[in-house]
Amino acid sequence: MIGAASDGKPYHELNPGSKKVILIIGSESHGITGEVISLLDNKCGIPKSEISKAESLNASVACAVLLSHFQKA
């Protein structure tokens, strides 16, 4: 299980290979609960550009980026 979190490894550094992935996306305001975080194998994040002023991405946008990556892996 991989959870999306701002303090996670950059998503492109995670390559599950042929393993199946369960991707956990938390709420935009609160993220993933501590109980669920304790069950994760890894946390991944989407790196921001140096000029980005956005605090975070919308949960659905982040989900689309991450699903696209893990589908190709």
Secondary structure, DSSP 8 states (H G I E B T S, - for coil): -EEEEEEEEEGGG---TTS---EE--BTTTBS-HHHHTT-SEEEE----TT---S---HHHHHHHHHHHHHH-
